[in-house]
């Protein structure tokens, strides 16, 4: 029975081993990952954070972050999908009422449902009209990660005539939600992150997350959505970087030929000084990044699981800065690894059949989600002036 973090990480590694078998081919084909999401479901990873009483794993976010990382080592796209699912599965806790939290967590845990989200702040908000006791969502979003593989979709929009933002969770498979199959990017090809049109999707007012008698009750805890998902990003970036280095090391052990024209000829590439120096440099940087990412996970997890009313703006700001630091470090390190592994594996490693390029492509693609210089600025403002990042859609 899977009950401890060690057990769950072992389960995640088993899933990753299956994903790794045909990861290169699946990346090339770019098919909708129905089978891959089903693999996550069949192994209990989808309900890792779900309540035990409903059949879930009852685990902490610290464990969830590490599970994301393990899956992303084999397939960055599936790691992203799982990480986004965890965030959206937690969305009720972030903004909803106690009764809504109970209903949503029982719904998705008992049914093993997978989440997607049509929430992209850089687009215009969905428009929300009112029709009696129902809210009616309409609009278009350029990105909706999870798309066709999701059972439930998180919607966000603005109530017409107000500046009130409303979140709601709805079934993905309905006529009013049309996914457009237009995700065709450099990397993260299996994330189903294309556009979506929302047409007359109806939601009872009682399902408007966090609203009581049509009025929202704000908490500082509501603003944890951004630090929580920024650390989701950070962990699947770390997994991608770890997968890149592990794949390169394996290639060098098995295939890289020693260079015979350097004046210090070796029998094996594993004895070449520049290969050893190069891998030593990359491994040290990766271990350092991992330590910082783990520190961030250990900091935010207790906050996410603590009573929601306890969170202060100062505590939120401290953890947001730490996550910003971890994110910038792993992006820089991961991109360096994704490039330099070719210098250490050799010319033949650039053959498409080995797929070593997918690690750089995946990390480069998603790390453009929001400008990294702003994360550096957040850390600099904290270090120099003691300023905490103010909550926005991206901080």
Long-range contacts (C-beta under 8 A, 24 or more apart in sequence): 2-44, 2-57, 5-59, 5-60, 5-62, 5-63, 5-66, 8-45, 8-48, 8-57, 8-59, 8-63, 8-67, 9-63, 9-66, 9-67, 9-70, 11-43, 11-44, 11-45, 12-45, 12-66, 12-67, 12-70, 12-71, 13-70, 14-43, 15-39, 15-40, 15-43, 15-45, 15-70, 15-71, 15-74, 16-70, 16-71, 16-73, 16-74, 16-75, 17-74, 19-71, 19-74, 19-75, 19-78, 20-73, 20-74, 20-75, 23-74, 23-75, 23-355, 23-358, 24-353, 24-354, 24-355, 24-358, 26-75, 26-190, 27-75, 27-77, 27-189, 27-190, 27-355, 27-358, 28-352, 28-355, 30-184, 30-189, 30-190, 31-190, 32-147, 32-148, 32-149, 32-190, 32-192, 33-77, 33-78, 33-81, 33-149, 33-190, 33-192, 34-148, 34-149, 36-75, 36-78, 36-81, 36-190, 37-78, 37-81, 37-114, 37-149, 40-71, 40-78, 40-81, 40-82, 40-114, 41-112, 41-114, 45-71, 45-82, 46-82, 46-85, 46-112, 46-113, 46-114, 47-108, 47-109, 47-112, 48-86, 49-86, 49-89, 49-90, 50-89, 50-105, 50-108, 50-109, 51-105, 51-106, 51-109, 54-105, 54-106, 54-109, 54-110, 55-109, 55-110, 56-105, 56-109, 60-301, 60-305, 61-86, 61-90, 61-228, 61-297, 61-300, 61-301, 61-304, 61-305, 62-297, 62-298, 62-301, 65-231, 65-232, 65-235, 65-293, 65-297, 65-301, 66-235, 66-297, 68-232, 68-235, 68-236, 68-239, 69-235, 69-236, 69-238, 69-239, 69-242, 70-239, 71-236, 71-239, 72-235, 72-236, 72-237, 72-238, 72-239, 72-240, 72-243, 73-239, 73-240, 73-242, 73-243, 73-246, 74-243, 75-190, 76-187, 76-188, 76-236, 76-239, 76-240, 76-243, 76-358, 76-359, 76-362, 76-363, 76-366, 77-188, 77-189, 77-190, 77-191, 77-362, 78-190, 79-235, 79-236, 79-239, 79-240, 80-145, 80-188, 80-191, 80-236, 80-366, 81-145, 81-146, 81-149, 81-190, 81-191, 81-192, 83-229, 83-232, 83-233, 83-235, 83-236, 84-115, 84-116, 84-117, 84-145, 84-146, 84-229, 84-232, 85-114, 85-115, 85-116, 85-146, 86-232, 87-117, 87-225, 87-228, 87-229, 87-232, 88-115, 88-116, 88-117, 88-146, 88-152, 88-154, 88-169, 89-115, 90-228, 90-304, 91-115, 91-117, 91-154, 91-167, 91-169, 91-209, 91-225, 92-169, 92-209, 93-304, 93-308, 94-221, 94-222, 94-224, 94-225, 94-228, 95-167, 95-209, 95-210, 95-222, 95-225, 96-167, 96-209, 96-210, 97-209, 97-210, 97-211, 97-212, 97-217, 100-207, 100-209, 100-210, 104-169, 107-152, 108-151, 108-152, 111-151, 113-151, 113-152, 114-146, 114-149, 114-150, 114-151, 114-152, 115-146, 115-150, 115-151, 115-152, 115-153, 115-154, 115-169, 116-144, 116-145, 116-146, 116-147, 116-149, 116-150, 116-152, 116-153, 116-154, 116-172, 116-192, 117-144, 117-145, 117-146, 117-153, 117-154, 118-144, 118-153, 118-154, 118-155, 118-156, 118-177, 118-196, 118-198, 119-154, 119-155, 119-156, 119-167, 120-144, 121-393, 121-394, 125-156, 125-157, 125-158, 125-165, 126-155, 126-156, 126-157, 126-158, 126-198, 127-157, 127-158, 127-160, 128-157, 128-158, 128-159, 128-160, 128-166, 129-160, 130-159, 130-160, 130-205, 131-202, 133-204, 133-205, 133-206, 134-202, 134-203, 134-204, 134-205, 135-159, 135-166, 135-168, 135-202, 135-203, 135-204, 135-205, 135-208, 136-200, 136-201, 136-202, 136-203, 137-168, 137-170, 137-176, 137-198, 137-200, 137-201, 137-202, 137-203, 138-198, 138-199, 138-200, 138-201, 139-197, 139-198, 140-195, 140-196, 140-197, 140-198, 141-195, 141-196, 141-198, 142-195, 143-193, 143-194, 143-195, 144-179, 144-192, 144-193, 144-194, 144-195, 144-196, 145-191, 145-192, 145-193, 146-172, 146-191, 146-192, 146-193, 147-179, 147-183, 147-192, 147-193, 147-194, 147-196, 148-172, 148-179, 148-181, 148-192, 149-192, 150-192, 153-177, 153-196, 155-198, 155-201, 155-203, 164-216, 166-208, 166-209, 166-211, 167-208, 167-209, 167-210, 168-203, 168-207, 168-208, 168-209, 169-207, 169-209, 170-201, 170-203, 174-201, 175-199, 176-200, 176-201, 176-202, 177-201, 185-365, 186-361, 186-364, 186-365, 187-358, 187-360, 187-361, 187-362, 187-363, 187-364, 187-365, 187-366, 188-362, 188-365, 188-366, 219-308, 219-309, 219-311, 220-311, 220-312, 220-313, 220-316, 221-308, 221-309, 221-311, 223-316, 223-391, 224-300, 224-303, 224-304, 224-311, 224-316, 226-320, 226-391, 226-392, 226-393, 226-394, 226-395, 227-300, 227-316, 227-319, 227-320, 227-323, 228-300, 228-304, 230-320, 230-323, 230-324, 230-327, 231-293, 231-296, 231-297, 231-300, 231-323, 231-326, 231-327, 233-327, 233-366, 233-367, 233-369, 234-293, 234-296, 234-323, 234-326, 234-327, 234-330, 235-293, 235-297, 236-366, 237-327, 237-330, 237-331, 237-334, 237-363, 237-366, 237-367, 238-289, 238-290, 238-293, 238-330, 238-334, 240-334, 240-338, 240-359, 240-362, 240-363, 241-286, 241-289, 241-330, 241-333, 241-334, 241-337, 241-338, 241-359, 241-363, 242-286, 242-290, 243-359, 244-334, 244-337, 244-338, 244-341, 244-356, 244-359, 244-360, 245-279, 245-282, 245-283, 245-286, 245-337, 245-341, 247-341, 247-356, 247-359, 248-279, 248-337, 248-341, 248-344, 248-345, 248-349, 248-356, 249-279, 251-345, 251-349, 251-354, 251-356, 252-279, 252-344, 252-345, 255-345, 255-346, 255-348, 255-349, 256-344, 256-345, 256-346, 256-349, 257-346, 269-346, 275-344, 278-340, 278-343, 278-344, 279-344, 282-336, 282-337, 282-340, 282-341, 285-333, 285-336, 285-337, 286-333, 286-337, 288-329, 288-333, 289-326, 289-329, 289-330, 289-333, 289-334, 292-325, 292-326, 292-329, 292-330, 293-326, 293-329, 293-330, 295-322, 295-326, 296-322, 296-323, 296-325, 296-326, 313-388, 314-388, 316-388, 316-391, 317-382, 317-388, 317-389, 318-388, 320-378, 320-388, 320-389, 320-395, 321-378, 321-379, 321-382, 321-388, 321-389, 324-375, 324-376, 324-378, 324-379, 324-389, 324-395, 325-375, 325-379, 327-372, 327-375, 328-372, 328-375, 328-376, 328-379, 331-363, 331-367, 331-372, 334-359, 334-363, 334-367, 335-360, 335-363, 335-364, 335-367, 338-363, 338-364, 370-394
